[in-house]
């Protein structure tokens, strides 16, 4: 099972706002996030995902491609630019990032279920009510 991270999308009030932020920050198919420290279990995280938290709900994920070091010795987490919508799951806000075991990760919204066609805000509200 893959290991994942969770991170609060500071300043984003909706999945659309997160999608716009990812699109603005992506360059060449990769989005970079700079953090102070490299995760201890970074080797296990490659191929896993970073799950984004908005308003106490997991709303989307991006695949973790690799880790690099910035010039100021900070850690750079390189993510795939695609933001994959997921079936929302409650998650408390926290500072920094936290590990998420593969078995605890919520499922992706699949195209065959019809849920992918719903507006992201509606999908988020249905998930918060535990209806999907």
Wavefront OBJ file of the C-alpha trace (Angstrom):
o trace
v 0.000 0.000 0.000
v 1.186 3.479 -0.826
v 1.788 6.105 1.809
v 0.193 9.540 1.365
v 0.302 13.015 2.885
v -2.519 15.351 3.905
v -2.143 19.127 3.782
v -4.504 22.037 4.377
v -5.102 24.186 1.286
v -4.625 27.511 3.095
v -6.711 30.315 1.626
v -8.804 28.025 -0.572
v -12.506 28.066 0.241
v -13.592 25.563 -2.396
v -12.360 22.855 -4.724
v -12.620 25.348 -7.612
v -10.258 27.736 -5.809
v -7.791 24.887 -5.270
v -8.070 23.877 -8.930
v -7.317 27.484 -9.988
v -4.316 27.627 -7.629
v -2.908 24.370 -8.990
v -3.367 25.559 -12.590
v -1.607 28.848 -11.817
v 1.345 27.187 -10.069
v 1.865 24.239 -12.435
v 4.750 24.439 -14.838
v 5.623 21.745 -17.366
v 3.170 19.259 -15.870
v 4.610 19.634 -12.365
v 3.528 21.680 -9.355
v 6.123 22.371 -6.676
v 5.515 22.917 -2.957
v 8.344 24.118 -0.741
v 8.420 22.985 2.891
v 10.931 23.481 5.655
v 11.730 19.808 6.248
v 11.811 16.680 4.117
v 9.349 14.055 5.409
v 11.142 11.284 7.271
v 9.364 8.631 5.197
v 9.895 10.436 1.854
v 11.019 7.303 -0.010
v 7.678 5.624 0.801
v 5.720 8.657 -0.393
v 6.911 8.607 -4.010
v 4.017 7.262 -6.063
v 1.575 8.121 -3.276
v -0.536 11.275 -3.227
v -0.873 14.556 -1.418
v -4.490 14.906 -0.281
v -5.800 18.475 0.095
v -8.031 19.536 3.006
v -10.595 22.344 2.593
v -13.069 23.166 5.347
v -12.345 19.950 7.265
v -12.883 17.734 4.189
v -10.431 15.918 1.932
v -11.387 17.215 -1.529
v -8.713 16.185 -4.032
v -5.317 14.628 -4.490
v -2.173 15.031 -6.550
v 0.397 12.307 -7.166
v 3.783 12.807 -5.490
v 6.455 12.504 -8.180
v 9.701 13.182 -6.294
v 11.468 15.199 -3.607
v 14.240 17.702 -4.252
v 16.250 20.218 -2.258
v 15.968 23.966 -2.838
v 18.979 26.298 -2.712
v 18.078 27.414 0.820
v 18.101 23.744 1.981
v 14.328 23.513 2.137
v 12.493 20.520 0.707
v 10.642 20.724 -2.604
v 7.759 18.296 -3.113
v 7.053 17.861 -6.820
v 3.458 16.901 -7.643
v 1.672 15.922 -10.835
v -0.320 18.935 -12.042
v -3.547 16.882 -12.310
v -5.872 17.420 -9.362
v -7.947 14.241 -8.998
v -11.361 14.710 -7.327
v -12.042 12.255 -4.528
v -15.026 11.201 -2.498
v -14.794 13.593 0.419
v -13.833 12.374 3.846
v -13.774 14.376 7.066
v -10.336 15.440 8.240
v -9.371 17.893 10.951
v -7.188 20.819 10.004
v -3.532 20.697 11.070
v -0.301 22.564 10.546
v 2.167 21.283 8.006
v 1.468 17.813 6.630
v 0.481 14.453 8.101
v 0.877 10.896 6.865
v -2.130 8.958 5.578
v -1.890 5.179 5.195
v -3.013 3.770 1.839
v -5.927 1.824 3.314
v -7.318 4.990 4.919
v -7.260 7.067 1.717
v -10.645 7.944 0.193
v -11.530 6.664 -3.268
v -11.336 8.734 -6.434
v -14.514 9.981 -8.059
v -14.812 7.590 -10.992
v -16.138 8.625 -14.388
v -18.582 5.694 -14.616
v -20.438 6.570 -11.426
v -21.871 9.834 -12.728
v -20.348 11.695 -9.781
v -17.575 13.154 -11.932
v -20.157 15.224 -13.816
v -21.417 16.935 -10.641
v -20.123 20.427 -9.873
v -17.259 20.172 -7.355
v -19.092 22.296 -4.770
v -22.154 20.013 -4.902
v -19.964 16.914 -4.629
v -18.223 18.453 -1.607
v -21.557 19.195 0.089
v -22.907 15.696 -0.614
v -19.717 14.213 0.824
v -20.009 16.357 3.932
v -23.526 14.950 4.427
v -22.189 11.414 3.857
v -24.516 10.926 0.891
v -21.763 9.804 -1.499
l 1 2 3 4 5 6 7 8 9 10 11 12 13 14 15 16 17 18 19 20 21 22 23 24 25 26 27 28 29 30 31 32 33 34 35 36 37 38 39 40 41 42 43 44 45 46 47 48 49 50 51 52 53 54 55 56 57 58 59 60 61 62 63 64 65 66 67 68 69 70 71 72 73 74 75 76 77 78 79 80 81 82 83 84 85 86 87 88 89 90 91 92 93 94 95 96 97 98 99 100 101 102 103 104 105 106 107 108 109 110 111 112 113 114 115 116 117 118 119 120 121 122 123 124 125 126 127 128 129 130 131 132
